[in-house]
Amino acid sequence: MKKLIYIYIPLFFLSIQSCKNKNGTTEPHILEEPINATNLTLLWETPLTENNSLVGSGIPILINDKIAYAKWSISPNITQEFVYLDKNTGDEISRWGKEDGGNTFGLSYSNGEDHFFGSGNTTYHINPETGETLYKYIELSSGSGENKVFGIENYVFHPVTTSVLHKMMAYDIETLESKVILSKSDSNGYNANIKWGSPCISEEGDVWLYIINGFFIGTNPSSSKLEIYCYNVTDDDLVWEHKFDTIFPAATSSEPGQISINNMIFNAGPYLFALDRLTGEKKWEIKFNWNMPGNALLVDDEKLYVLDGDGGMYRFLVIDAETGDIIGEQTGVKGQTSSMVRYKESIYYASSSDGQLYSMDRHTGKLNYKTQAPFKAEDADRFFLDVLAIDEATGRLYAFDFVSALCFQIED
């Protein structure tokens, strides 16, 4: 099954309470003393601005032999652009920015060669070698769209909006053909809100897309309905739909759904849900006492990794993706992150709460270490932004510290 590659802009804050699993919890690992020893070696560091004015970056994305950063700076002028670097040396290859100087943040996709990004009513097809726009898919003559796209193989998906309709568009990047996968209108006082799509390859080799549509009551996202659709893009056919009866007390979903071997897992307000990915049947749910916008989820074939907040501190949870049982737990860590990555037996994330990089055991949830960037006492005030990427083939971890792109080798 293919994994979705994306860029995501962090800037969310959480209401922090406690969480309880339906079957109870394991004995947590309690963090008493800071652990600073790491297995990371800094390979290269590349400043992305000349005057250290950089204040933000999206999640880095690997594109063949390149690493792309979505960055913005405010001095001397506001600039938003993608910077493409050689992933082995950190040397700059090219840059790309919108003609109008507009937003380059959100989720983007690469098919391994080219780069795709959605903004407003347009999806951009970019050549990262030259920084040129190869093609524009313009969905609407008027209206807007989400600053995010989702992709797999030769398909790119982009949610767009008119004054009355919310659509999920699909583009074939080989034929340049497009089609509407799902279209929803406001209904009975509820405003449609198609934002997230999670693609995968079915057992038959077809492209499937799981779509999350949340209906807000009026303009108030604190009361929401939720619908999940599974669509066979290859055969142009709806596989299943699941409509929840629950009125959720918060925005329906803040992250794209994650796909395990058997389930499609997503968050909705204070809940985590798992649906059977073949039938849409609900498998399990966990109810939190707080809402989850802004915190990334990570799912591999068998486990789900999530941060749960309590009193300003967090606990890192390892959850069985099939049953919803909590099987590992570490208390006393800092949370709020826009991306988690896995390499071998560890999970890595950078926390916007304290600017440190965390390494967690993927089986027990125990903290391996945490550290600041880039491990030098004279640079102790430098800290990580909560965006990471991993090259699983080489064990190289790509991060960002508000000034420079950083590449680390994870030593076994």
Secondary structure, DSSP 8 states (H G I E B T S, - for coil): ------------------B--TT-----EE--S-----SEEEEEEEESSSSS-EEEE---EEETTEEEEEEEE-SSS-EEEEEEEETTT--EEEEE--TT-----SBEEE-SSSEEEEETTEEEEEETTTTEEEEEEE--SS-EE-SB-EEETTEEEEEEE-SSEEEEEEEETTT--EEEEEEEE-BTTEE--EEEEEEEE-TTS-EEEEEEEEEEETTEEEEEEEEEEEEETTTTEEEEEEE----BSS-S-SS--EE-SSEEEEEETTEEEEEETTT--EEEEEEBSS--TT---EE-SSEEEEEEEETTEEEEEEEETTT--EEEEEEEE----S-EEEETTEEEEE-TTT--EEEEETTT--EEEEE-TTS-GGGTT----S--EEETTTTEEEEE-SSEEEEEEE--
